[in-house]
């Protein structure tokens, strides 16, 4: 199989989305949606049960815009914080960041992931057209006959690399969050269509995929949408 130049570049950099101001806005919006859905920033099993030392050190792996750490700095002012990412392009200026910011092996790891196995299409009326949404969900799940299952297998991976006290929970979206989460997915999917797909002609993969997204949105405007159950996994390593 011959890869187009854009797809090859995507594979080499290991990131399929963009890093401009609009993607940063999407990440911050996505962060607030997840807080609204989960009801917390740091898992209660880490905070409420007194597991944190007086001056905890918190690492955010794949920190993006750093918004999660910024919120943690308000909730746990005594914490020392470190954000890690393969790129610094979306980091806010350090001039405006809270001063406490480190990481060491061990401690708690909290990971939040979308779980493709949980994606499904919902509709307020059975008669409404939903074929574009169904096709979009199938693309998210993976190639035909293959479902991306690694997010649902995260607890197993945590234990395999030596984490103890592994806790996992899925959070089904309540109806009032269907559309905001869907909008985030559409924005991310559109970014992928430009960064990881062939856009050499109007019939190439990128433009064709964006046409599908336009049809998905038309269905969404009538109430058909996609729902899911993001998974949160925590573990501790001494």
C-alpha positions in Angstrom: 0.0 0.0 0.0 1.4 3.4 -0.9 0.8 6.2 1.6 0.1 9.7 0.5 2.5 12.4 1.7 0.1 13.8 4.3 -0.7 10.4 5.8 3.0 9.6 6.0 3.8 12.9 7.8 1.0 12.1 10.2 2.4 8.7 11.0 5.9 10.1 11.5 4.7 12.8 14.0 2.3 10.5 15.8 -0.5 13.0 16.1 -3.5 13.2 13.8 -5.0 16.5 14.9 -4.0 20.2 14.6 -2.4 22.5 17.2 -3.6 26.0 16.3 -6.0 28.3 18.2 -9.1 26.5 17.1 -7.9 23.0 18.2 -6.8 24.5 21.5 -10.2 26.0 22.0 -11.7 22.6 21.2 -9.4 20.9 23.8 -10.4 23.4 26.5 -14.1 23.0 25.6 -13.7 19.2 25.7 -12.0 19.5 29.1 -14.9 21.4 30.5 -17.4 18.9 29.0 -15.5 16.0 30.7 -15.5 17.8 34.0 -19.3 18.3 33.7 -19.8 14.7 32.8 -17.5 13.2 35.4 -18.2 15.6 38.2 -14.5 16.0 39.2 -11.1 16.9 38.0 -9.1 14.4 40.0 -10.8 11.1 40.8 -12.4 11.0 44.3 -10.5 7.8 45.2 -7.3 9.7 44.9 -8.5 12.8 46.9 -11.3 11.9 49.3 -9.7 8.8 50.8 -6.7 10.7 52.0 -4.2 9.1 49.6 -2.5 12.3 48.7 0.5 13.5 50.8 0.5 17.1 52.1 2.4 18.4 49.1 1.6 16.0 46.2 3.3 16.0 42.9 1.0 15.6 39.9 1.9 14.8 36.3 -0.4 15.3 33.3 0.8 13.1 30.4 -0.4 14.4 27.1 -1.3 17.7 28.7 -2.2 19.7 25.5 -3.2 23.1 26.6 -2.5 22.4 30.3 -6.0 23.2 31.3 -6.4 20.1 33.5 -3.3 21.1 35.5 -4.5 24.7 35.8 -7.8 23.5 37.4 -5.8 21.1 39.7 -3.7 24.1 40.8 -6.9 25.8 42.1 -8.2 22.6 43.8 -5.0 21.5 45.4 -2.9 24.7 45.8 -0.1 22.7 47.6 0.5 20.4 44.6 3.6 20.6 42.5 2.5 20.1 38.8 4.1 18.9 35.6 2.6 18.7 32.2 4.1 16.5 29.5 3.4 16.4 25.8 5.1 15.6 22.5 4.7 19.2 21.5 4.8 22.6 23.3 2.7 24.3 20.7 -0.5 24.4 22.8 1.1 25.2 26.1 -0.1 28.6 27.5 2.6 31.2 28.3 4.5 30.3 31.5 4.1 34.0 32.4 0.4 33.3 33.2 0.7 29.9 34.8 0.5 29.1 38.5 4.0 29.0 40.0 3.8 25.4 41.4 4.8 23.1 38.6 7.3 18.2 38.8 7.2 14.4 38.2 8.8 11.3 39.6 8.3 7.6 38.9 5.4 6.1 40.8 2.3 7.7 42.3 -1.2 7.7 40.8 -2.0 7.8 37.1 -5.4 8.9 36.0 -6.4 8.4 32.3 -9.5 9.4 30.5 -10.2 7.9 27.1 -13.0 7.7 24.6 -14.1 4.1 24.2 -15.0 3.3 20.5 -16.8 0.1 21.7 -19.4 2.3 23.5 -20.3 4.5 20.5 -23.8 4.2 19.2 -26.3 6.3 17.3 -29.5 7.6 19.1 -32.5 9.3 17.7 -35.6 10.9 19.1 -37.7 9.4 16.4 -37.2 6.0 14.7 -38.2 7.4 11.3 -35.4 10.0 11.1 -32.5 9.4 8.7 -29.4 8.2 10.5 -27.2 6.6 7.8 -24.5 9.2 7.9 -24.1 9.0 11.7 -24.0 5.2 11.5 -21.3 5.3 8.9 -19.4 7.8 11.0 -19.6 5.6 14.1 -18.3 2.6 12.0 -15.3 4.7 10.9 -14.5 5.6 14.6 -14.7 2.0 15.7 -12.2 1.0 13.1 -12.0 -0.9 9.8 -14.8 -3.2 8.9 -14.8 -6.2 11.1 -12.3 -4.7 13.5 -13.2 -2.7 16.6 -10.7 -0.5 18.4 -10.7 -2.1 21.8 -7.6 -0.9 23.6 -9.4 1.8 25.7 -11.6 -0.8 27.2 -8.5 -2.9 27.9 -6.7 -0.1 29.8 -7.2 -1.7 33.2 -5.5 -4.9 32.0 -2.6 -2.8 30.6 -2.3 -0.8 33.9 -2.0 -4.1 35.8 0.4 -5.5 33.3 2.9 -2.7 33.9 2.7 -3.0 37.6 0.0 -0.6 38.8 -2.0 -1.5 41.9 -5.4 -0.6 43.0 -6.6 -0.2 39.4 -10.1 1.3 39.2 -12.0 1.7 35.9 -15.4 3.2 35.3 -17.4 4.2 32.2 -19.4 7.4 32.2 -22.4 7.2 29.8 -23.4 10.6 28.5 -26.6 12.1 29.8 -28.8 13.5 26.9 -28.0 17.1 27.6 -24.3 16.4 26.7 -25.0 14.4 23.5 -24.7 17.5 21.2 -21.7 19.2 22.8 -19.7 16.0 22.7 -20.8 15.4 19.2 -19.6 18.9 18.2 -16.2 18.1 19.7 -16.0 14.9 17.7 -17.0 16.7 14.5 -14.3 19.3 15.0 -11.7 16.6 15.7 -12.8 14.6 12.7 -12.5 17.6 10.5 -9.0 18.3 11.7 -8.0 14.7 11.0 -9.4 15.0 7.5 -6.9 17.8 6.8 -3.9 16.4 8.7 -4.0 12.7 8.0 -6.0 12.3 4.8 -5.3 12.8 1.1 -6.6 16.3 0.0 -5.1 16.3 -3.5 -8.5 16.5 -5.3 -12.1 17.1 -4.6 -12.7 13.4 -4.8 -9.8 12.5 -2.5 -10.3 10.9 1.0 -10.2 14.2 2.9 -12.9 16.1 1.0 -15.1 13.0 0.8 -14.9 12.5 4.5 -15.8 16.2 5.1 -18.9 15.7 2.9 -19.9 12.8 5.2 -19.4 15.1 8.2 -21.7 17.6 6.7 -24.3 14.9 6.3 -23.8 13.8 9.9 -24.4 17.4 11.0 -27.6 17.7 9.0 -28.9 14.6 10.8 -27.8 16.0 14.1 -29.8 19.2 13.5 -32.9 17.0 13.5 -32.0 15.2 16.7 -30.0 12.2 15.5 -26.6 12.1 17.2 -23.9 9.8 18.6 -23.5 8.9 22.2 -20.7 7.1 24.1 -19.3 6.2 27.5 -15.8 7.6 28.1 -13.7 5.4 30.4 -11.7 6.7 33.4 -8.9 4.4 34.7 -6.7 5.1 37.7 -3.9 3.1 39.3 -1.1 3.5 41.8 2.6 2.5 41.4 4.9 2.6 44.4 
